[in-house]
Amino acid sequence: MMRESLKRTEIIRHRRDVQLVLSTGTAVMSGFLTLRYWQNPAATAARRIAFLLNSRIQGTVVRNRLKRRLREIYRRNKTWFPPGYNYLIQVKPGAESQQFEQLKKDLKLLTEQIKIKW
């Protein structure tokens, strides 16, 4: 069974890594979410993730709540994301009005779309 905890090593922390996924990664879009992914060439590469929220989503509290929801969806459903890739979830304005289950459904749809491309 896969551990559900989210380790610090699973989070993309450096701007250069985010820029690499943005510039060379492949994107799939659905509603208010965009999922970008890029294969990490490191031999021991685990899956890593970052969340980008548009500053037009008003209010720090709202943005942080949305980020926590997405992090929780990822944490509980890591198997949706194949290892060896860096993932970037971009959130568009309007996502803050979505319920948790709708965000989960949208993210599941995106991960299913990327599996088709592999």
C-alpha positions as CSV (number, residue, x, y, z in Angstrom):
1,M,0.0,0.0,0.0
2,M,1.3,3.4,-0.9
3,R,1.8,5.9,1.9
4,E,-0.5,8.8,1.8
5,S,1.8,11.4,3.5
6,L,3.2,14.2,1.4
7,K,7.0,14.4,1.9
8,R,9.0,17.6,1.3
9,T,10.9,15.7,-1.4
10,E,7.7,15.3,-3.4
11,I,7.1,19.0,-3.7
12,I,8.9,21.1,-6.4
13,R,10.6,23.9,-4.4
14,H,12.8,25.6,-6.9
15,R,11.8,28.2,-9.4
16,R,14.0,26.7,-12.1
17,D,12.2,23.4,-11.8
18,V,8.8,25.1,-12.1
19,Q,10.1,27.0,-15.2
20,L,11.4,23.8,-16.7
21,V,8.0,22.1,-16.5
22,L,6.3,25.3,-17.8
23,S,8.6,25.6,-20.8
24,T,9.2,22.0,-21.8
25,G,6.3,20.1,-20.2
26,T,3.1,18.9,-21.9
27,A,-0.2,20.3,-20.8
28,V,-3.8,19.0,-20.5
29,M,-6.7,21.3,-19.6
30,S,-10.1,20.9,-18.0
31,G,-12.3,23.6,-16.7
32,F,-10.4,25.6,-14.1
33,L,-7.4,23.3,-14.0
34,T,-4.3,22.8,-16.2
35,L,-2.0,19.9,-15.5
36,R,1.5,20.1,-16.9
37,Y,3.9,17.2,-16.7
38,W,7.5,16.7,-17.6
39,Q,9.5,13.5,-17.4
40,N,12.4,13.9,-14.9
41,P,15.6,12.3,-16.4
42,A,17.1,11.5,-13.0
43,A,17.4,7.8,-12.6
44,T,15.9,7.8,-9.1
45,A,13.2,10.4,-9.9
46,A,10.1,10.1,-7.9
47,R,6.9,12.1,-8.7
48,R,7.1,15.7,-7.7
49,I,4.4,18.3,-7.7
50,A,3.8,22.1,-7.5
51,F,0.6,24.2,-7.4
52,L,0.3,27.5,-9.2
53,L,-2.6,29.7,-8.4
54,N,-3.5,32.8,-10.4
55,S,-3.2,36.0,-8.5
56,R,-6.6,37.1,-9.9
57,I,-8.1,34.6,-7.4
58,Q,-9.0,37.2,-4.8
59,G,-7.8,36.8,-1.2
60,T,-4.9,35.0,0.3
61,V,-7.2,32.9,2.5
62,V,-9.2,31.7,-0.6
63,R,-6.0,30.9,-2.5
64,N,-4.5,29.0,0.4
65,R,-7.7,27.0,1.0
66,L,-7.8,26.1,-2.7
67,K,-4.2,25.0,-2.6
68,R,-4.8,22.9,0.5
69,R,-7.7,21.2,-1.2
70,L,-5.6,20.3,-4.2
71,R,-2.7,19.1,-2.1
72,E,-5.1,16.8,-0.2
73,I,-6.6,15.4,-3.4
74,Y,-3.0,14.7,-4.6
75,R,-1.9,13.3,-1.3
76,R,-4.8,10.8,-1.2
77,N,-4.6,9.8,-4.9
78,K,-0.9,9.7,-5.7
79,T,-1.4,6.6,-7.8
80,W,-3.1,8.7,-10.4
81,F,0.3,10.3,-11.1
82,P,2.9,7.9,-12.5
83,P,6.4,8.2,-10.8
84,G,9.3,9.8,-12.6
85,Y,7.5,12.9,-13.7
86,N,7.3,16.5,-12.4
87,Y,3.7,17.8,-12.3
88,L,2.5,21.3,-12.2
89,I,-1.2,22.1,-11.4
90,Q,-2.2,25.5,-12.5
91,V,-5.5,26.9,-11.2
92,K,-7.6,29.5,-13.0
93,P,-9.9,32.1,-11.5
94,G,-13.3,30.6,-10.8
95,A,-11.9,27.4,-9.3
96,E,-12.5,28.8,-5.8
97,S,-16.2,28.3,-6.3
98,Q,-15.8,24.6,-7.0
99,Q,-16.6,22.0,-4.4
100,F,-13.9,19.6,-3.2
101,E,-15.5,16.7,-5.1
102,Q,-15.7,18.6,-8.3
103,L,-12.0,19.5,-8.1
104,K,-11.2,15.9,-7.4
105,K,-13.3,14.8,-10.4
106,D,-11.6,17.4,-12.7
107,L,-8.1,16.3,-11.5
108,K,-8.9,12.7,-12.1
109,L,-10.1,13.5,-15.6
110,L,-6.8,15.3,-16.3
111,T,-4.7,12.4,-15.1
112,E,-6.7,10.0,-17.2
113,Q,-6.0,12.2,-20.3
114,I,-2.2,12.2,-19.7
115,K,-2.1,8.4,-19.4
116,I,-3.6,8.1,-22.9
117,K,-0.6,10.0,-24.2
118,W,2.0,7.7,-22.7
